[in-house]
C-alpha cells in the first residue's frame, strides 16, 4: 500500500521540483526581493572570482573598543578620509559565522589564535572583495575587541585602533543601551543567535537576553543586576584587548582615549592618521575640531564627559569597587 501511494508523487516530482510553489510567486515578483536575490548572486560570483584569482588585498585596519566607548566616532573619522573601503555598519554576523557562539557551544563571542583557520581568512577576504572591491578595508565591529589574538593570527599585518573610555561613563552608556534595546531590539543578541541555551534573568528578570556582546563567563551573570552585567562586559572587553596588545607589534597597535575627543581631538587624530599612513588634510582637521558637538550616539546624543553623574549615578557608585583596579591601570583618576 505504501509503495502504490508513493508512485503518483514520484511521477509529479520531476516537473514540480523545477517550478516555484504558487505561494512563493508573489515574493518572486516583489522588486525588492528580486533585487536582493540578484545582489546575493553577484556577491557569490565575486566571492568565487576571488577564490580563483586571489587579487592582492592588504590586511585590514580594525577599530575596536568596548561597546559605547567611542568606536563609532573613531571609525567615522577614519572613514571620512576616503582612504579606506568600509561598510557603514558592524559585521558580527560575518565574524561570529567564522567562529562564535553557534560554533563553539555558546562559550562566548571571544576567540584566540588557536581558533584561527586559513579558511577563515579566505572567507573574510572574499566577503570584503565581493562587496567592497580590492583595497584597504576599515572594519568597526565591537565584538572584535574580544578576539584580537584571533584576528592577528588571521591577518599578521593588520593594524588595531583601540579606543578606551572611562568605565563610569562607558558602563552608564551601556546601561542606557540595554534599556533602549529592550524597547526596540536594537542591541539584543537573540535575533542573531536565537534563544539562549541557559535561562537569562538579568536585573530580576527584566532582561531575558544579553545585549551588545557575549563575553566569556557570561553564564555567571545571568541573574546579576544590570549594572553588574555592564561592568563585567566593560572589564572583559578592555582586559582582553589590553592583554592582547602585549603580543601585537607596537607599530600595529594605536591606542586612543575617548576623553581626548574633548581635550585634544585634532592632535589625537593627527597622530593616529600619521601612524596609519593616511593624509591628515584641512578637511579632516576641521571635522576633528567639531567632534565634541557632533551627534554620534543612537542612545543619548552628542559625546559628553561624566555623563554618568546625570544618568545612572547610584548604579555606577555600586560597581565602582568592581572596576576600580582596571580604571587605575588604564590611567583614570577615580576622584575626578
C-alpha positions, 0 to 999 in steps of 0.5 A, spaced: 500 500 500 505 504 501 509 503 495 502 504 490 501 511 494 508 513 493 508 512 485 503 518 483 508 523 487 514 520 484 511 521 477 509 529 479 516 530 482 520 531 476 516 537 473 514 540 480 521 540 483 523 545 477 517 550 478 516 555 484 510 553 489 504 558 487 505 561 494 512 563 493 510 567 486 508 573 489 515 574 493 518 572 486 515 578 483 516 583 489 522 588 486 525 588 492 526 581 493 528 580 486 533 585 487 536 582 493 536 575 490 540 578 484 545 582 489 546 575 493 548 572 486 553 577 484 556 577 491 557 569 490 560 570 483 565 575 486 566 571 492 568 565 487 572 570 482 576 571 488 577 564 490 580 563 483 584 569 482 586 571 489 587 579 487 592 582 492 588 585 498 592 588 504 590 586 511 585 590 514 585 596 519 580 594 525 577 599 530 575 596 536 573 598 543 568 596 548 561 597 546 559 605 547 566 607 548 567 611 542 568 606 536 563 609 532 566 616 532 573 613 531 571 609 525 567 615 522 573 619 522 577 614 519 572 613 514 571 620 512 578 620 509 576 616 503 582 612 504 579 606 506 573 601 503 568 600 509 561 598 510 557 603 514 555 598 519 558 592 524 559 585 521 558 580 527 554 576 523 560 575 518 565 574 524 561 570 529 559 565 522 567 564 522 567 562 529 562 564 535 557 562 539 553 557 534 560 554 533 563 553 539 557 551 544 555 558 546 562 559 550 562 566 548 563 571 542 571 571 544 576 567 540 584 566 540 589 564 535 588 557 536 581 558 533 584 561 527 583 557 520 586 559 513 579 558 511 577 563 515 581 568 512 579 566 505 572 567 507 573 574 510 577 576 504 572 574 499 566 577 503 570 584 503 572 583 495 565 581 493 562 587 496 567 592 497 572 591 491 580 590 492 583 595 497 584 597 504 578 595 508 576 599 515 572 594 519 568 597 526 565 591 529 565 591 537 565 584 538 572 584 535 575 587 541 574 580 544 578 576 539 584 580 537 589 574 538 584 571 533 584 576 528 592 577 528 593 570 527 588 571 521 591 577 518 599 578 521 599 585 518 593 588 520 593 594 524 588 595 531 585 602 533 583 601 540 579 606 543 578 606 551 573 610 555 572 611 562 568 605 565 563 610 569 561 613 563 562 607 558 558 602 563 552 608 564 552 608 556 551 601 556 546 601 561 542 606 557 543 601 551 540 595 554 534 599 556 533 602 549 534 595 546 529 592 550 524 597 547 526 596 540 531 590 539 536 594 537 542 591 541 539 584 543 543 578 541 537 573 540 535 575 533 542 573 531 543 567 535 536 565 537 534 563 544 539 562 549 541 555 551 541 557 559 535 561 562 537 569 562 534 573 568 538 579 568 536 585 573 530 580 576 528 578 570 527 584 566 532 582 561 531 575 558 537 576 553 544 579 553 545 585 549 551 588 545 556 582 546 557 575 549 563 575 553 566 569 556 563 567 563 557 570 561 553 564 564 555 567 571 551 573 570 545 571 568 541 573 574 546 579 576 543 586 576 544 590 570 549 594 572 553 588 574 552 585 567 555 592 564 561 592 568 563 585 567 562 586 559 566 593 560 572 589 564 572 583 559 572 587 553 578 592 555 582 586 559 582 582 553 584 587 548 589 590 553 592 583 554 592 582 547 596 588 545 602 585 549 603 580 543 601 585 537 607 589 534 607 596 537 607 599 530 600 595 529 597 597 535 594 605 536 591 606 542 586 612 543 582 615 549 575 617 548 576 623 553 581 626 548 575 627 543 574 633 548 581 635 550 585 634 544 581 631 538 585 634 532 592 632 535 589 625 537 587 624 530 593 627 527 597 622 530 593 616 529 592 618 521 600 619 521 601 612 524 596 609 519 599 612 513 593 616 511 593 624 509 591 628 515 588 634 510 584 641 512 578 637 511 579 632 516 582 637 521 576 641 521 571 635 522 576 633 528 575 640 531 567 639 531 567 632 534 565 634 541 558 637 538 557 632 533 551 627 534 554 620 534 550 616 539 543 612 537 542 612 545 543 619 548 546 624 543 552 628 542 559 625 546 559 628 553 564 627 559 561 624 566 555 623 563 554 618 568 553 623 574 546 625 570 544 618 568 545 612 572 549 615 578 547 610 584 548 604 579 555 606 577 557 608 585 555 600 586 560 597 581 565 602 582 569 597 587 568 592 581 572 596 576 576 600 580 583 596 579 582 596 571 580 604 571 587 605 575 591 601 570 588 604 564 590 611 567 583 614 570 583 618 576 577 615 580 576 622 584 575 626 578 
